[in-house]
Each structure stands twice: as C-alpha cells, then as structure tokens.
Amino acid sequence: MNQLKAFTVDRIRHLSALVFAVLMSLSLFTPDAVVITDVPDRPENAVRVVSFNVRCKDDLYGKVEHRGAFIAAAIRAYAPDSFGVQEATAQWLDLLDAALGDTYARVGEPRNSAKNTEYSAVYYNKNVYTLLDSGTRWLSETPDEKGSKSFYSTYPRICTWATLQNKETGLVYTHLNTHLDHLLELTREKQAQVLCKEIERLEQTGPVVCTGDFNTEEGAKAYKVVAAALDDTKKTAQETDSGQTFHNYGRLLFSKQKPIDFIFVTKGTTVLRYKIIDNTVHEMYLSDHYGLCADVKF
C-alpha cells in the first residue's frame, strides 16, 4: 500500500511538472524570475565550490533553455567561488555565459569535435580571482591527445582545471572538474588513475578541489582510487548531507540511491559544509542530477 501511495504521488508530481513545462514554453523564463530557496550562508573566509551535471539535452521534464535559467539562478543564489559543470554542450555554455558573464569566466575544451559535444568546464568568479593556469586532459593512455579514449570507454572523457589566485588574499587553489564514463567500472577505475596523476601534478601548486559526475558509488573501485588521493567532502564535512545525486527527474526507476557525484578536496582540508542542491522550481527539477555545494577552508 505504501509503495502504491508513493507511486501515485510520484505520478501526480510528474503530471504537474509536465503541465508546468507546457506553460513555461508559452512564456519567457529568466534567472531573475526564478527564486531559489534554502541557500545556506557562506561561512566567513570559506571557499565555496559547486558541481552540477546539467543534463545535456531536452527532456519531457525540462527543456535546456528553461533549465538553463533554473541552474543560472541557482549559481547566482549559491554564489560559488568556482563551479564545475558536466554534460555542458555549447548551448549550455552560451546560456550560462549570457546569464553569468558579468561575474564568471570559464575555461575548458570540448571532449571531441562531434556535433553537440560536451564540456567539463570550470567557471570562476573573475571579480575575485585571477586565472593563473588552466587546461584540459583526456582520461586515456594519451592524455594530451585531443579526442582520445582508452580502456573501452564509450566516449572520450576529460578533466578540466583552473588554477586560481584570490586577488585580495593571495590564496591559490585549483578547481579540477571531470565526468567519468558511464558503462564499465573497469573503465572508470582506469580513468580515475589518469585523473589522480593530474591531481598529483596540480597539488604541487597548492590545494585541489575535484568536482564531477563519477558515475560510480561510494566503495566502488574508481571511487576508492580518487578517495585514496583526496578527501570526500561528504565524509569530512562538519555539517553534511546524505542521499542520492542522480534521481532521473525524480522517477522511481533507474535512479541511484547513493551519490555518484562528488566533491573531493586535498587531504586535511577543513570542510565546513557539504550540501546537496535539491531545489525544484514549481515542481520542475533543475537537472536529472542534483547539484553539490561544499564550503571549505584551505
């Protein structure tokens, strides 16, 4: 009976979402018109980072042009120092650039030259930070070869980084953002090993924060590889959160009950907060993943 009730509530929710999606198509939604609630205050002197798999294409549960306004509004509300996006197509980047360009700049190359290819871009607050270095590497046996893929990967997979210096305090940190393959755990494990070589290199400059959709759960091999190099903010935060990050627009089937998106930081970093960004807008999800926010002190 409880399962039937949950299913009925779920169907009603999605019917409401579909009706709202139709209504949205008849009007113009902008980040200024979207209200994001329950945003935590940033602790003093903390660095705030955000990660978001934005879902690359239109769905019945939300068109990119509408969800772009939602996610841009969420970024404005959370006001991170830097944030990483996964599955960001050129359409996504254009939407975010237009909405956030007065505050944020971005770095990152596409994973290949295919139509509607994806970026794992890093955005940073250009009014607060100076960009010292940036780049993109491929998670393959030949990381410097653009478009390369190895380890039976379905697609070329990449990591993008931005090394940033606070204009006022001089603090330097690197934001590394990635998206591992979705098919085989063996593939993700090998890609994680390539990623960790980049982490080791980047930590020579200063602390690293690594965001991304890792397509793997806590305790899996790929997770263990990264967790051996960095701390999982969910586990080390003084104020933490729990729950899934991939929810498939709230549908009961094909969702994950544990997180597959993570924010990792250099070991020993003080993590004040880890939060799942689970906001909706009139019952519409921002993406098929929840975003993540971490407040840290390097």
PERAGI-V423183 format. One record per residue. N is the residue number from 1. BURIAL is I if it has 9 or more other ideal C-beta (glycine too) atoms within 8 Angstrom, else O. Layout:
# PERAGI-V423183
N,BURIAL / N,BURIAL
This chain:
# PERAGI-V423183
1,O / 2,O / 3,O / 4,O / 5,O / 6,I / 7,I / 8,O / 9,O / 10,I / 11,O / 12,O / 13,I / 14,I / 15,O / 16,I / 17,I / 18,I / 19,O / 20,I / 21,I / 22,O / 23,O / 24,I / 25,O / 26,O / 27,O / 28,O / 29,I / 30,O / 31,I / 32,O / 33,O / 34,I / 35,O / 36,I / 37,O / 38,O / 39,O / 40,O / 41,O / 42,O / 43,I / 44,O / 45,O / 46,I / 47,I / 48,I / 49,I / 50,I / 51,I / 52,I / 53,I / 54,I / 55,I / 56,I / 57,O / 58,O / 59,I / 60,O / 61,I / 62,I / 63,I / 64,I / 65,O / 66,I / 67,I / 68,I / 69,I / 70,I / 71,I / 72,I / 73,I / 74,I / 75,I / 76,I / 77,O / 78,I / 79,O / 80,I / 81,I / 82,I / 83,I / 84,I / 85,I / 86,I / 87,I / 88,I / 89,I / 90,I / 91,O / 92,I / 93,I / 94,O / 95,I / 96,I / 97,I / 98,O / 99,I / 100,I / 101,O / 102,O / 103,O / 104,I / 105,O / 106,I / 107,I / 108,I / 109,O / 110,I / 111,I / 112,I / 113,O / 114,O / 115,O / 116,I / 117,I / 118,I / 119,I / 120,I / 121,I / 122,I / 123,I / 124,I / 125,I / 126,I / 127,O / 128,O / 129,I / 130,O / 131,I / 132,O / 133,I / 134,I / 135,O / 136,I / 137,I / 138,I / 139,I / 140,I / 141,O / 142,O / 143,I / 144,O / 145,O / 146,O / 147,I / 148,I / 149,I / 150,I / 151,I / 152,O / 153,I / 154,O / 155,I / 156,I / 157,I / 158,I / 159,I / 160,I / 161,I / 162,I / 163,I / 164,I / 165,I / 166,I / 167,O / 168,O / 169,O / 170,O / 171,O / 172,I / 173,I / 174,I / 175,I / 176,I / 177,I / 178,I / 179,I / 180,I / 181,I / 182,O / 183,O / 184,O / 185,I / 186,I / 187,I / 188,I / 189,I / 190,I / 191,I / 192,I / 193,I / 194,I / 195,I / 196,I / 197,I / 198,I / 199,I / 200,I / 201,O / 202,I / 203,I / 204,O / 205,I / 206,I / 207,I / 208,I / 209,I / 210,I / 211,I / 212,I / 213,I / 214,I / 215,I / 216,I / 217,I / 218,O / 219,O / 220,I / 221,I / 222,I / 223,I / 224,I / 225,I / 226,I / 227,I / 228,O / 229,I / 230,I / 231,I / 232,I / 233,I / 234,I / 235,O / 236,I / 237,I / 238,O / 239,O / 240,I / 241,O / 242,O / 243,O / 244,I / 245,I / 246,I / 247,I / 248,I / 249,I / 250,I / 251,I / 252,O / 253,O / 254,O / 255,I / 256,I / 257,O / 258,O / 259,I / 260,I / 261,I / 262,I / 263,I / 264,I / 265,I / 266,I / 267,O / 268,O / 269,I / 270,O / 271,I / 272,I / 273,I / 274,I / 275,I / 276,I / 277,I / 278,O / 279,I / 280,O / 281,I / 282,O / 283,O / 284,I / 285,I / 286,I / 287,I / 288,I / 289,I / 290,I / 291,I / 292,I / 293,I / 294,I / 295,I / 296,I / 297,I / 298,I
